[in-house]
Amino acid sequence: MKKIISVVLLLITLCLASMAQASSMYEDYYNGDTNFPIIYGHMGTAWYLDKSSLVCQDYNPPCYTLAINVIVVPNADRGNRDISQVQTMRFFYNLSDLKMYVDRNTGSSDWRYLKPTGSEAESGLPMDVGEAAFYIDYGKKFYGSRNWYFPSLHKYLSVFPSSFYSKL
C-alpha cells in the first residue's frame, strides 16, 4: 500500500512540475500574442490555444459543445517558433453531472470521458484544453469549480490551480 501511495504522490508531483515547467520553459503566449496563451508543455513541445477560434457548436443548457484550435510548437523550449500542427479539439460538457468529454476524432461525436481525478495519461492535454475553453467562453470554471476526492490520497484536491486561469 505504501508503494502505491508513493507512486501516486510521485505522479502528482511530476504533473505539478510539468505545469510549472510549462510556464517557465516556454513563452506564456505564442510570439507574445495574448490571443495564444500556453495551455500545456511537455518534453520541449508547447501547445497554445487559439482563443479566436473558439466556437460554441451546441448551446443546450445544461449541455454544451465547444470547439477550439490548439497550435503545436515542437522544441519550443529551445526557442523554436515554427508551428508543426494545428489541432481542432471538441468538447462536450454536462453541467448536471459535471462531466467533460473530448471528441476522439473531431467531428465524429466519439466522446471520451475526461476523469478529473484521472492520471496525466488519461486526461492530460485534453482536460486542460477543455477546462480552458469552457472558462474562456463562459467565464466559469468547470472541473476547477470544486475540489475532487482522490481515493489513493484520501484527500480532496483542486484539479486546477487558480494560476491556470490567469493567462486565459
KETOR-215475 format. One record per atom (N, C-alpha, C, O): atom name; x, y, z; residue in three letters. Coordinates in pm, 1 decimal, decimal comma. Layout:
BEGIN
atome/u/v/w/residu
CA/X/Y/Z/ala
...
This chain:
BEGIN
atome/u/v/w/residu
N/82,3/-119,2/0,0/met
CA/0,0/0,0/0,0/met
C/86,7/125,6/0,0/met
O/55,1/223,9/-67,0/met
N/197,5/121,4/76,5/lys
CA/286,2/237,0/82,1/lys
C/349,1/264,1/-54,4/lys
O/370,6/379,3/-92,0/lys
N/378,3/156,5/-128,3/lys
CA/437,0/173,3/-261,4/lys
C/337,4/240,3/-356,1/lys
O/374,9/325,8/-436,3/lys
N/212,7/201,4/-346,4/ile
CA/109,3/259,8/-433,1/ile
C/93,9/407,8/-401,9/ile
O/87,5/490,3/-493,0/ile
N/87,8/441,6/-274,7/ile
CA/74,8/582,1/-235,6/ile
C/197,7/660,0/-280,5/ile
O/185,4/773,2/-327,3/ile
N/315,0/601,1/-267,1/ser
CA/438,0/668,1/-311,2/ser
C/435,7/693,8/-460,7/ser
O/476,0/801,1/-505,5/ser
N/389,2/597,3/-538,4/val
CA/381,8/612,2/-683,9/val
C/281,9/721,5/-720,4/val
O/309,2/804,9/-806,8/val
N/167,3/721,0/-655,2/val
CA/65,5/822,9/-682,9/val
C/118,6/961,7/-648,0/val
O/100,9/1055,8/-725,4/val
N/182,4/975,0/-534,2/leu
CA/240,3/1103,6/-495,5/leu
C/347,8/1148,1/-593,5/leu
O/357,7/1266,7/-624,9/leu
N/427,5/1055,2/-641,7/leu
CA/529,7/1087,2/-741,1/leu
C/465,2/1136,3/-870,4/leu
O/511,2/1233,7/-930,0/leu
N/359,0/1069,0/-913,5/leu
CA/289,2/1111,3/-1036,0/leu
C/228,4/1250,3/-1020,7/leu
O/235,9/1331,4/-1113,1/leu
N/169,1/1278,5/-907,0/ile
CA/112,2/1411,3/-883,0/ile
C/222,3/1515,9/-883,5/ile
O/206,2/1623,6/-941,1/ile
N/334,8/1484,2/-819,1/thr
CA/448,4/1577,1/-817,6/thr
C/498,5/1603,7/-958,6/thr
O/528,0/1717,9/-993,9/thr
N/508,4/1498,5/-1039,6/leu
CA/554,4/1515,6/-1177,8/leu
C/455,8/1600,0/-1258,6/leu
O/497,0/1682,5/-1340,1/leu
N/326,6/1579,6/-1236,3/cys
CA/225,3/1659,2/-1307,0/cys
C/237,6/1805,9/-1268,8/cys
O/235,2/1893,5/-1355,2/cys
N/250,5/1832,7/-1139,7/leu
CA/264,5/1971,0/-1094,8/leu
C/393,6/2031,9/-1147,8/leu
O/396,6/2148,8/-1186,4/leu
N/499,7/1952,8/-1149,4/ala
CA/627,4/2001,7/-1202,3/ala
C/615,0/2031,1/-1350,8/ala
O/672,3/2127,8/-1400,8/ala
N/539,7/1947,1/-1421,1/ser
CA/518,2/1968,8/-1564,3/ser
C/443,5/2098,8/-1589,2/ser
O/475,6/2173,0/-1682,1/ser
N/342,4/2126,5/-1504,8/met
CA/266,5/2250,7/-1520,2/met
C/355,1/2371,1/-1489,1/met
O/349,2/2472,5/-1558,6/met
N/437,1/2359,9/-1384,6/ala
CA/527,6/2469,6/-1350,3/ala
C/631,7/2487,1/-1459,3/ala
O/670,3/2599,2/-1492,6/ala
N/677,0/2374,8/-1514,8/gln
CA/776,3/2378,2/-1620,8/gln
C/718,9/2446,5/-1744,0/gln
O/789,1/2522,1/-1811,2/gln
N/592,1/2420,8/-1774,3/ala
CA/529,5/2481,4/-1892,1/ala
C/535,3/2632,4/-1883,6/ala
O/556,9/2699,5/-1984,5/ala
N/516,3/2686,6/-1764,9/ser
CA/514,8/2831,6/-1754,2/ser
C/655,0/2891,1/-1747,2/ser
O/671,6/3010,3/-1773,1/ser
N/755,8/2811,8/-1713,0/ser
CA/890,0/2867,7/-1702,7/ser
C/977,5/2838,0/-1823,9/ser
O/1064,4/2918,6/-1857,3/ser
N/957,2/2725,7/-1890,1/met
CA/1040,8/2688,0/-2003,9/met
C/990,9/2743,9/-2136,4/met
O/1067,3/2755,8/-2232,1/met
N/865,8/2777,2/-2141,5/tyr
CA/803,1/2818,0/-2266,5/tyr
C/748,9/2959,6/-2254,1/tyr
O/726,6/3009,4/-2143,8/tyr
N/728,3/3023,1/-2367,8/glu
CA/667,3/3156,1/-2367,9/glu
C/524,6/3145,8/-2315,2/glu
O/453,8/3050,0/-2346,0/glu
N/482,2/3243,5/-2236,3/asp
CA/345,5/3244,9/-2184,9/asp
C/244,3/3258,0/-2298,5/asp
O/133,0/3206,1/-2290,2/asp
N/284,0/3327,5/-2403,7/tyr
CA/197,1/3349,0/-2519,6/tyr
C/279,6/3326,9/-2646,1/tyr
O/394,4/3370,6/-2654,2/tyr
N/221,6/3259,9/-2743,5/tyr
CA/291,8/3235,7/-2869,1/tyr
C/324,3/3369,5/-2935,5/tyr
O/235,2/3449,8/-2963,4/tyr
N/452,7/3391,8/-2960,0/asn
CA/502,9/3516,4/-3018,9/asn
C/454,4/3641,1/-2944,3/asn
O/442,6/3748,4/-3003,3/asn
N/426,4/3626,6/-2815,3/gly
CA/383,9/3740,2/-2734,0/gly
C/240,1/3783,5/-2755,7/gly
O/197,5/3884,1/-2698,9/gly
N/163,9/3710,1/-2836,7/asp
CA/24,6/3744,0/-2867,8/asp
C/-67,4/3682,7/-2762,2/asp
O/-75,0/3560,4/-2750,3/asp
N/-137,2/3766,5/-2685,9/thr
CA/-222,7/3718,2/-2577,1/thr
C/-342,8/3637,2/-2626,5/thr
O/-413,8/3576,7/-2546,2/thr
N/-365,7/3635,8/-2757,0/asn
CA/-470,7/3551,6/-2813,6/asn
C/-427,2/3404,2/-2816,9/asn
O/-508,6/3315,5/-2842,7/asn
N/-297,3/3379,0/-2790,4/phe
CA/-242,9/3243,1/-2796,1/phe
C/-171,6/3207,6/-2664,7/phe
O/-48,8/3199,9/-2661,9/phe
N/-247,1/3185,9/-2555,9/pro
CA/-183,7/3150,1/-2429,0/pro
C/-135,7/3005,1/-2429,7/pro
O/-196,0/2918,5/-2493,2/pro
N/-26,3/2980,7/-2358,1/ile
CA/20,3/2842,5/-2344,9/ile
C/-81,0/2765,6/-2261,3/ile
O/-133,6/2816,5/-2162,3/ile
N/-107,1/2642,9/-2302,6/ile
CA/-200,5/2560,6/-2227,4/ile
C/-132,5/2436,0/-2173,6/ile
O/-179,2/2375,5/-2077,1/ile
N/-20,6/2397,5/-2237,2/tyr
CA/44,3/2272,1/-2197,2/tyr
C/186,1/2272,1/-2250,7/tyr
O/212,4/2325,7/-2358,3/tyr
N/276,5/2212,8/-2176,8/gly
CA/413,5/2196,0/-2221,4/gly
C/467,5/2064,0/-2172,3/gly
O/449,6/2028,2/-2055,9/gly
N/533,9/1990,8/-2261,2/his
CA/588,0/1860,1/-2222,9/his
C/702,2/1823,2/-2315,9/his
O/688,0/1826,8/-2438,1/his
N/814,5/1787,9/-2257,5/met
CA/931,6/1741,1/-2330,9/met
C/969,6/1831,5/-2448,6/met
O/999,8/1783,7/-2558,0/met
N/967,6/1960,5/-2424,4/gly
CA/1011,5/2055,6/-2525,7/gly
C/903,0/2105,6/-2617,9/gly
O/922,2/2205,6/-2687,0/gly
N/788,9/2038,2/-2620,7/thr
CA/678,9/2079,3/-2707,0/thr
C/581,7/2165,6/-2627,9/thr
O/549,2/2135,6/-2513,0/thr
N/535,9/2273,0/-2691,0/ala
CA/438,0/2361,7/-2628,4/ala
C/309,7/2359,7/-2709,3/ala
O/312,3/2355,3/-2832,3/ala
N/197,8/2362,9/-2639,3/trp
CA/66,2/2371,0/-2701,0/trp
C/4,5/2503,8/-2659,2/trp
O/-0,9/2536,5/-2540,7/trp
N/-41,8/2579,3/-2757,5/tyr
CA/-102,2/2710,1/-2733,0/tyr
C/-245,3/2709,4/-2785,7/tyr
O/-272,9/2653,8/-2892,1/tyr
N/-336,0/2771,4/-2710,7/leu
CA/-474,1/2786,8/-2756,7/leu
C/-482,5/2900,0/-2857,4/leu
O/-408,1/2997,6/-2848,2/leu
N/-571,9/2887,3/-2952,4/asp
CA/-607,5/2999,8/-3039,4/asp
C/-745,1/3044,6/-2991,9/asp
O/-847,2/2991,7/-3035,7/asp
N/-746,9/3142,4/-2901,9/lys
CA/-872,8/3186,1/-2841,3/lys
C/-973,8/3234,9/-2944,6/lys
O/-1094,4/3219,5/-2925,3/lys
N/-925,7/3293,4/-3054,0/ser
CA/-1018,2/3346,5/-3155,1/ser
C/-1090,2/3235,5/-3231,6/ser
O/-1189,2/3262,2/-3299,7/ser
N/-1042,5/3112,3/-3221,5/ser
CA/-1104,9/3001,6/-3294,4/ser
C/-1217,8/2935,2/-3215,2/ser
O/-1288,8/2850,3/-3269,1/ser
N/-1234,9/2971,8/-3090,7/leu
CA/-1334,5/2908,1/-3004,6/leu
C/-1475,5/2930,3/-3057,8/leu
O/-1516,9/3043,6/-3082,2/leu
N/-1548,8/2820,0/-3075,5/val
CA/-1688,3/2829,2/-3119,9/val
C/-1775,1/2738,2/-3033,6/val
O/-1734,6/2628,9/-2994,0/val
N/-1893,7/2786,4/-3006,3/cys
CA/-1993,6/2705,5/-2937,9/cys
C/-2074,6/2636,4/-3047,3/cys
O/-2143,9/2702,1/-3124,9/cys
N/-2065,5/2504,5/-3052,9/gln
CA/-2136,3/2429,4/-3156,4/gln
C/-2275,3/2386,1/-3111,8/gln
O/-2362,8/2359,7/-3194,3/gln
N/-2294,2/2379,2/-2981,7/asp
CA/-2426,8/2342,9/-2930,4/asp
C/-2444,6/2403,8/-2791,8/asp
O/-2370,3/2373,0/-2698,6/asp
N/-2543,2/2489,8/-2780,4/tyr
CA/-2575,1/2554,2/-2653,2/tyr
C/-2712,8/2505,9/-2613,3/tyr
O/-2813,7/2556,6/-2662,3/tyr
N/-2717,4/2407,2/-2523,6/asn
CA/-2842,5/2346,8/-2481,3/asn
C/-2831,3/2315,2/-2331,9/asn
O/-2824,7/2198,6/-2293,0/asn
N/-2829,3/2421,3/-2247,4/pro
CA/-2807,1/2400,1/-2104,0/pro
C/-2894,9/2289,0/-2048,3/pro
O/-3014,4/2283,4/-2077,6/pro
N/-2837,6/2202,4/-1969,9/pro
CA/-2706,3/2207,1/-1906,7/pro
C/-2594,1/2144,8/-1990,0/pro
O/-2485,2/2119,8/-1938,2/pro
N/-2619,9/2119,5/-2119,2/cys
CA/-2517,6/2058,1/-2204,6/cys
C/-2464,9/2158,3/-2307,1/cys
O/-2539,3/2240,2/-2360,9/cys
N/-2335,6/2149,3/-2332,4/tyr
CA/-2267,7/2242,1/-2422,5/tyr
C/-2166,2/2164,9/-2505,3/tyr
O/-2109,3/2066,3/-2458,5/tyr
N/-2143,4/2209,6/-2628,1/thr
CA/-2036,0/2155,8/-2711,3/thr
C/-1954,2/2272,9/-2762,9/thr
O/-2007,3/2364,9/-2825,2/thr
N/-1823,7/2268,1/-2736,0/leu
CA/-1731,3/2373,2/-2778,9/leu
C/-1620,3/2311,6/-2863,6/leu
O/-1584,7/2195,0/-2846,1/leu
N/-1566,2/2391,1/-2955,1/ala
CA/-1450,0/2350,6/-3034,2/ala
C/-1348,9/2464,7/-3031,5/ala
O/-1385,9/2582,1/-3031,0/ala
N/-1221,2/2428,5/-3029,7/ile
CA/-1114,0/2528,2/-3025,8/ile
C/-989,9/2469,9/-3093,3/ile
O/-965,7/2349,4/-3087,9/ile
N/-912,2/2557,0/-3156,7/asn
CA/-787,3/2514,9/-3218,6/asn
C/-672,7/2526,7/-3119,7/asn
O/-667,1/2618,4/-3037,7/asn
N/-582,2/2431,6/-3130,0/val
CA/-461,1/2429,1/-3049,0/val
C/-343,1/2420,6/-3145,4/val
O/-340,7/2335,4/-3234,2/val
N/-245,1/2509,8/-3127,4/ile
CA/-126,2/2503,9/-3213,1/ile
C/-14,8/2432,6/-3137,8/ile
O/1,2/2448,6/-3016,8/ile
N/61,8/2353,4/-3212,5/val
CA/168,2/2272,4/-3155,2/val
C/302,5/2326,2/-3203,7/val
O/324,6/2342,9/-3323,7/val
N/391,7/2353,0/-3108,2/val
CA/524,2/2405,6/-3141,1/val
C/629,8/2314,2/-3077,6/val
O/653,8/2322,0/-2957,1/val
N/693,5/2226,7/-3159,2/pro
CA/798,0/2140,6/-3104,0/pro
C/924,8/2221,2/-3075,9/pro
O/948,2/2325,6/-3136,9/pro
N/1004,7/2172,2/-2984,3/asn
CA/1131,4/2236,4/-2947,0/asn
C/1113,7/2382,3/-2904,3/asn
O/1204,1/2464,2/-2920,8/asn
N/998,8/2412,8/-2850,5/ala
CA/971,7/2550,0/-2804,5/ala
C/1063,2/2586,6/-2688,6/ala
O/1094,5/2704,0/-2668,9/ala
N/1106,0/2487,6/-2612,0/asp
CA/1196,9/2513,3/-2500,4/asp
C/1334,4/2558,9/-2548,5/asp
O/1412,9/2613,3/-2470,9/asp
N/1363,1/2536,3/-2677,3/arg
CA/1491,9/2577,6/-2735,5/arg
C/1476,4/2699,6/-2825,4/arg
O/1567,0/2734,7/-2900,9/arg
N/1360,3/2763,6/-2816,1/gly
CA/1339,3/2886,7/-2891,2/gly
C/1271,3/2870,1/-3025,9/gly
O/1250,2/2969,0/-3096,1/gly
N/1236,1/2747,3/-3064,2/asn
CA/1166,3/2728,7/-3191,6/asn
C/1029,4/2797,2/-3185,8/asn
O/961,1/2792,2/-3083,5/asn
N/990,6/2860,2/-3294,9/arg
CA/859,2/2925,5/-3302,3/arg
C/777,6/2875,3/-3420,6/arg
O/671,5/2930,0/-3450,7/arg
N/826,0/2772,1/-3487,2/asp
CA/755,2/2718,6/-3603,6/asp
C/643,5/2625,1/-3559,3/asp
O/665,3/2531,9/-3481,9/asp
N/524,3/2651,4/-3609,6/ile
CA/407,6/2567,8/-3579,1/ile
C/416,0/2441,6/-3663,7/ile
O/430,8/2448,7/-3785,6/ile
N/406,5/2326,1/-3598,6/ser
CA/411,0/2200,0/-3673,1/ser
C/272,0/2146,6/-3703,4/ser
O/253,7/2067,3/-3795,8/ser
N/174,4/2190,3/-3625,2/gln
CA/40,3/2134,9/-3641,4/gln
C/-62,9/2226,3/-3576,1/gln
O/-34,9/2292,4/-3476,1/gln
N/-181,5/2228,9/-3633,9/val
CA/-296,3/2294,2/-3571,6/val
C/-402,2/2185,5/-3553,6/val
O/-444,8/2122,0/-3650,1/val
N/-443,7/2165,3/-3429,3/gln
CA/-543,3/2063,4/-3397,7/gln
C/-673,3/2130,4/-3355,8/gln
O/-672,5/2224,0/-3275,9/gln
N/-783,4/2083,1/-3409,0/thr
CA/-913,0/2127,6/-3358,6/thr
C/-959,4/2023,8/-3258,0/thr
O/-964,2/1904,4/-3287,9/thr
N/-993,1/2069,7/-3139,3/met
CA/-1042,0/1979,8/-3034,7/met
C/-1185,0/2019,2/-2999,3/met
O/-1217,3/2137,2/-2985,1/met
N/-1270,2/1916,9/-2985,2/arg
CA/-1411,0/1939,2/-2949,7/arg
C/-1439,3/1878,0/-2814,2/arg
O/-1386,7/1772,8/-2777,8/arg
N/-1525,7/1948,8/-2739,8/phe
CA/-1558,6/1905,1/-2604,7/phe
C/-1708,7/1909,9/-2582,6/phe
O/-1778,4/1998,4/-2632,2/phe
N/-1756,3/1812,1/-2506,8/phe
CA/-1896,3/1807,9/-2465,1/phe
C/-1895,9/1818,9/-2313,0/phe
O/-1822,9/1747,3/-2244,4/phe
N/-1978,2/1909,2/-2261,8/tyr
CA/-1986,9/1933,8/-2118,5/tyr
C/-2129,7/1908,1/-2072,2/tyr
O/-2225,4/1949,5/-2137,8/tyr
N/-2143,6/1839,9/-1959,5/asn
CA/-2274,0/1821,0/-1898,1/asn
C/-2265,5/1877,8/-1756,6/asn
O/-2205,1/1817,8/-1667,7/asn
N/-2326,3/1992,7/-1737,7/leu
CA/-2321,2/2058,6/-1606,6/leu
C/-2404,5/1985,4/-1501,9/leu
O/-2377,5/1997,8/-1382,4/leu
N/-2504,4/1909,7/-1544,4/ser
CA/-2588,1/1837,3/-1447,7/ser
C/-2507,1/1737,1/-1368,3/ser
O/-2520,2/1729,0/-1246,2/ser
N/-2423,4/1660,9/-1436,6/asp
CA/-2341,9/1562,2/-1364,9/asp
C/-2194,2/1600,7/-1361,0/asp
O/-2110,0/1520,3/-1321,1/asp
N/-2162,9/1722,5/-1402,0/leu
CA/-2027,7/1777,6/-1401,9/leu
C/-1928,1/1681,1/-1466,8/leu
O/-1830,4/1638,5/-1405,2/leu
N/-1956,1/1648,4/-1592,5/lys
CA/-1867,5/1560,3/-1668,7/lys
C/-1828,5/1628,5/-1799,4/lys
O/-1910,3/1692,0/-1866,1/lys
N/-1701,4/1613,3/-1833,5/met
CA/-1645,9/1668,8/-1956,9/met
C/-1597,7/1552,6/-2044,4/met
O/-1542,4/1454,0/-1995,7/met
N/-1620,7/1567,8/-2175,0/tyr
CA/-1580,2/1465,5/-2271,4/tyr
C/-1504,1/1532,6/-2385,4/tyr
O/-1530,0/1648,3/-2418,6/tyr
N/-1410,6/1459,7/-2444,9/val
CA/-1338,9/1507,1/-2562,9/val
C/-1377,7/1416,8/-2679,6/val
O/-1394,7/1296,1/-2662,8/val
N/-1391,2/1475,5/-2796,1/asp
CA/-1421,4/1400,9/-2917,8/asp
C/-1292,3/1334,0/-2963,8/asp
O/-1194,0/1402,0/-2993,1/asp
N/-1292,2/1201,7/-2970,1/arg
CA/-1170,8/1127,7/-3009,1/arg
C/-1126,8/1163,3/-3150,2/arg
O/-1007,3/1175,1/-3177,2/arg
N/-1221,6/1180,3/-3238,7/asn
CA/-1195,0/1216,2/-3378,5/asn
C/-1284,4/1334,2/-3410,1/asn
O/-1402,7/1317,4/-3439,8/asn
N/-1228,2/1453,2/-3403,8/thr
CA/-1306,5/1575,9/-3414,2/thr
C/-1411,5/1567,4/-3523,9/thr
O/-1380,8/1542,2/-3640,4/thr
N/-1533,6/1588,9/-3484,4/gly
CA/-1646,0/1587,5/-3577,3/gly
C/-1722,2/1456,9/-3578,8/gly
O/-1829,3/1448,6/-3638,9/gly
N/-1668,7/1354,2/-3513,6/ser
CA/-1734,3/1223,1/-3519,2/ser
C/-1828,6/1199,2/-3402,6/ser
O/-1906,3/1103,7/-3404,3/ser
N/-1822,8/1284,1/-3302,3/ser
CA/-1900,9/1267,1/-3179,5/ser
C/-1872,9/1133,2/-3112,4/ser
O/-1963,3/1068,7/-3059,2/ser
N/-1746,7/1092,7/-3115,7/asp
CA/-1699,2/973,3/-3046,1/asp
C/-1637,3/1022,4/-2915,0/asp
O/-1516,0/1041,3/-2905,2/asp
N/-1723,1/1042,7/-2814,6/trp
CA/-1683,4/1110,8/-2691,7/trp
C/-1612,0/1019,4/-2593,7/trp
O/-1654,3/906,2/-2570,4/trp
N/-1501,4/1070,7/-2535,6/arg
CA/-1427,3/1000,4/-2431,1/arg
C/-1433,6/1085,0/-2304,7/arg
O/-1400,7/1203,6/-2306,6/arg
N/-1475,6/1024,0/-2196,3/tyr
CA/-1488,2/1093,2/-2067,7/tyr
C/-1350,2/1132,4/-2015,6/tyr
O/-1256,7/1052,4/-2017,3/tyr
N/-1339,3/1255,7/-1969,7/leu
CA/-1215,6/1306,1/-1908,8/leu
C/-1236,4/1310,3/-1758,2/leu
O/-1300,5/1400,9/-1704,9/leu
N/-1181,8/1212,5/-1692,4/lys
CA/-1199,6/1196,7/-1547,8/lys
C/-1113,8/1300,1/-1474,4/lys
O/-992,2/1302,6/-1493,3/lys
N/-1174,4/1385,6/-1391,0/pro
CA/-1097,8/1489,9/-1323,4/pro
C/-992,0/1436,8/-1227,6/pro
O/-893,8/1505,4/-1199,6/pro
N/-1011,1/1315,5/-1177,5/thr
CA/-913,7/1256,2/-1087,0/thr
C/-827,3/1153,2/-1159,0/thr
O/-755,9/1075,7/-1095,4/thr
N/-834,3/1152,8/-1292,2/gly
CA/-756,5/1057,1/-1370,3/gly
C/-609,8/1095,1/-1378,5/gly
O/-569,5/1203,9/-1337,3/gly
N/-532,5/1005,5/-1431,4/ser
CA/-388,9/1027,9/-1446,2/ser
C/-362,4/1123,9/-1561,8/ser
O/-452,0/1156,2/-1639,7/ser
N/-239,3/1167,8/-1570,8/glu
CA/-196,9/1254,7/-1680,8/glu
C/-221,2/1184,2/-1814,1/glu
O/-263,1/1247,4/-1911,1/glu
N/-195,2/1054,2/-1819,2/ala
CA/-215,5/977,6/-1942,1/ala
C/-364,0/970,2/-1979,3/ala
O/-398,0/969,1/-2097,6/ala
N/-451,3/965,1/-1880,5/glu
CA/-594,7/955,7/-1906,3/glu
C/-654,3/1088,7/-1952,2/glu
O/-739,8/1091,5/-2040,7/glu
N/-609,4/1197,6/-1892,4/ser
CA/-675,8/1325,6/-1914,9/ser
C/-584,0/1431,3/-1975,0/ser
O/-617,7/1489,6/-2078,0/ser
N/-470,3/1457,2/-1914,3/gly
CA/-366,0/1545,9/-1964,2/gly
C/-408,3/1665,5/-2046,8/gly
O/-491,3/1745,7/-2004,2/gly
N/-350,5/1676,8/-2165,9/leu
CA/-375,8/1789,7/-2255,7/leu
C/-524,0/1812,0/-2282,8/leu
O/-570,2/1925,4/-2270,2/leu
N/-600,9/1709,6/-2319,4/pro
CA/-742,9/1735,8/-2348,9/pro
C/-818,4/1800,4/-2232,8/pro
O/-899,2/1890,6/-2254,7/pro
N/-793,4/1756,1/-2110,7/met
CA/-866,0/1814,0/-1997,7/met
C/-826,7/1959,7/-1976,7/met
O/-911,6/2042,9/-1944,8/met
N/-697,5/1991,4/-1994,5/asp
CA/-653,2/2130,3/-1980,9/asp
C/-717,6/2218,9/-2087,1/asp
O/-763,5/2329,1/-2056,9/asp
N/-721,0/2170,9/-2210,8/val
CA/-781,2/2248,5/-2319,4/val
C/-931,5/2263,7/-2296,9/val
O/-986,8/2372,1/-2316,0/val
N/-997,1/2155,6/-2256,6/gly
CA/-1140,8/2161,0/-2231,7/gly
C/-1177,2/2255,9/-2119,3/gly
O/-1274,9/2330,2/-2129,5/gly
N/-1099,2/2254,0/-2012,1/glu
CA/-1123,2/2345,0/-1899,2/glu
C/-1104,7/2489,6/-1944,1/glu
O/-1185,2/2576,6/-1911,0/glu
N/-998,2/2514,1/-2019,5/ala
CA/-969,3/2649,5/-2067,1/ala
C/-1077,9/2699,1/-2161,9/ala
O/-1120,5/2814,1/-2152,3/ala
N/-1122,8/2613,6/-2252,9/ala
CA/-1225,9/2653,7/-2349,4/ala
C/-1354,3/2693,6/-2276,6/ala
O/-1415,1/2795,6/-2309,2/ala
N/-1395,2/2614,2/-2179,1/phe
CA/-1516,4/2645,5/-2103,4/phe
C/-1500,5/2778,3/-2029,3/phe
O/-1592,1/2860,6/-2027,9/phe
N/-1385,2/2798,3/-1968,7/tyr
CA/-1359,9/2920,6/-1893,8/tyr
C/-1359,1/3043,6/-1986,1/tyr
O/-1415,2/3147,7/-1951,9/tyr
N/-1296,4/3030,9/-2100,6/ile
CA/-1289,9/3142,8/-2195,1/ile
C/-1430,0/3179,0/-2245,2/ile
O/-1465,3/3296,6/-2253,6/ile
N/-1509,2/3076,9/-2278,1/asp
CA/-1641,3/3103,9/-2335,4/asp
C/-1743,7/3151,2/-2232,4/asp
O/-1823,3/3240,8/-2260,6/asp
N/-1742,0/3091,9/-2114,1/tyr
CA/-1847,2/3120,7/-2016,6/tyr
C/-1799,3/3196,9/-1893,0/tyr
O/-1880,6/3238,3/-1810,3/tyr
N/-1668,7/3215,3/-1880,3/gly
CA/-1616,2/3287,5/-1764,5/gly
C/-1632,7/3211,1/-1634,2/gly
O/-1627,6/3269,7/-1526,1/gly
N/-1652,6/3079,9/-1644,8/lys
CA/-1671,3/2994,9/-1526,8/lys
C/-1578,6/2875,3/-1534,0/lys
O/-1546,5/2826,1/-1642,2/lys
N/-1536,1/2829,5/-1418,2/lys
CA/-1454,3/2709,0/-1411,0/lys
C/-1545,6/2587,4/-1423,1/lys
O/-1658,8/2589,1/-1374,8/lys
N/-1496,0/2482,2/-1487,5/phe
CA/-1574,3/2359,7/-1498,6/phe
C/-1526,7/2262,8/-1390,5/phe
O/-1584,2/2261,5/-1281,7/phe
N/-1424,5/2181,9/-1416,3/tyr
CA/-1371,3/2093,2/-1312,6/tyr
C/-1303,7/2173,7/-1201,9/tyr
O/-1296,6/2128,1/-1087,7/tyr
N/-1255,1/2290,0/-1233,9/gly
CA/-1188,9/2373,8/-1135,6/gly
C/-1283,8/2440,7/-1038,4/gly
O/-1240,5/2512,6/-948,4/gly
N/-1414,4/2417,4/-1056,0/ser
CA/-1514,5/2481,8/-971,0/ser
C/-1528,4/2415,8/-833,8/ser
O/-1595,8/2468,2/-745,0/ser
N/-1464,5/2301,4/-817,9/arg
CA/-1473,4/2233,1/-688,2/arg
C/-1350,6/2146,5/-664,5/arg
O/-1270,2/2125,7/-755,4/arg
N/-1336,3/2096,6/-543,6/asn
CA/-1229,7/2001,9/-511,2/asn
C/-1281,1/1861,1/-536,9/asn
O/-1399,5/1832,7/-518,9/asn
N/-1191,1/1773,6/-579,1/trp
CA/-1225,9/1636,6/-613,5/trp
C/-1157,1/1541,2/-517,2/trp
O/-1046,2/1566,7/-470,2/trp
N/-1225,2/1431,0/-488,9/tyr
CA/-1169,3/1332,8/-396,0/tyr
C/-1076,1/1236,9/-469,3/tyr
O/-1115,1/1173,3/-567,1/tyr
N/-952,7/1227,4/-420,8/phe
CA/-854,3/1134,3/-473,1/phe
C/-841,6/1020,4/-371,7/phe
O/-775,8/1036,0/-268,9/phe
N/-904,6/905,8/-400,3/pro
CA/-908,3/795,9/-302,6/pro
C/-769,7/748,1/-259,5/pro
O/-749,5/713,9/-143,0/pro
N/-674,8/745,5/-352,2/ser
CA/-541,8/695,3/-317,4/ser
C/-471,6/786,0/-216,5/ser
O/-383,7/741,4/-142,7/ser
N/-510,5/912,3/-213,6/leu
CA/-450,8/1007,9/-119,8/leu
C/-539,5/1034,2/0,8/leu
O/-496,4/1093,2/99,8/leu
N/-664,2/989,3/-9,2/his
CA/-763,0/1014,6/95,4/his
C/-779,5/1164,5/119,1/his
O/-792,6/1209,6/233,0/his
N/-778,7/1241,5/9,1/lys
CA/-787,6/1386,9/18,3/lys
C/-873,5/1443,8/-94,5/lys
O/-887,7/1385,3/-201,9/lys
N/-929,3/1559,8/-64,8/tyr
CA/-994,6/1640,3/-166,6/tyr
C/-893,3/1743,6/-215,2/tyr
O/-832,0/1813,9/-134,8/tyr
N/-876,0/1752,5/-346,0/leu
CA/-780,1/1846,5/-403,5/leu
C/-841,0/1918,8/-522,7/leu
O/-933,1/1869,2/-587,6/leu
N/-787,8/2035,8/-549,3/ser
CA/-826,6/2109,9/-668,9/ser
C/-752,3/2050,9/-788,3/ser
O/-633,7/2019,1/-779,0/ser
N/-821,3/2036,6/-898,6/val
CA/-758,9/1982,7/-1019,4/val
C/-676,0/2091,1/-1089,1/val
O/-571,4/2062,2/-1147,1/val
N/-723,2/2215,0/-1082,9/phe
CA/-655,0/2325,9/-1148,1/phe
C/-625,4/2436,8/-1046,5/phe
O/-715,4/2482,4/-975,9/phe
N/-499,1/2479,7/-1039,3/pro
CA/-468,7/2591,8/-950,1/pro
C/-526,7/2720,7/-1008,8/pro
O/-552,3/2728,3/-1128,9/pro
N/-547,0/2820,0/-925,7/ser
CA/-604,8/2946,3/-973,7/ser
C/-514,9/3010,1/-1079,5/ser
O/-563,7/3082,5/-1166,3/ser
N/-384,3/2984,1/-1073,3/ser
CA/-291,8/3040,8/-1173,4/ser
C/-319,4/2988,5/-1314,1/ser
O/-282,7/3052,7/-1412,5/ser
N/-384,4/2871,2/-1324,0/phe
CA/-418,6/2814,7/-1454,9/phe
C/-503,3/2912,7/-1537,1/phe
O/-486,7/2923,3/-1658,7/phe
N/-592,6/2982,9/-1470,7/tyr
CA/-688,5/3070,1/-1538,3/tyr
C/-633,9/3210,6/-1565,2/tyr
O/-691,6/3285,0/-1644,5/tyr
N/-524,0/3247,1/-1500,6/ser
CA/-476,3/3384,6/-1506,7/ser
C/-432,1/3429,8/-1644,8/ser
O/-443,8/3548,5/-1675,4/ser
N/-382,3/3341,8/-1728,7/lys
CA/-334,4/3380,9/-1862,4/lys
C/-442,6/3369,5/-1969,2/lys
O/-423,5/3411,9/-2083,3/lys
N/-554,2/3312,9/-1931,7/leu
CA/-659,5/3290,1/-2030,9/leu
C/-734,9/3419,2/-2056,7/leu
O/-827,8/3421,4/-2137,3/leu
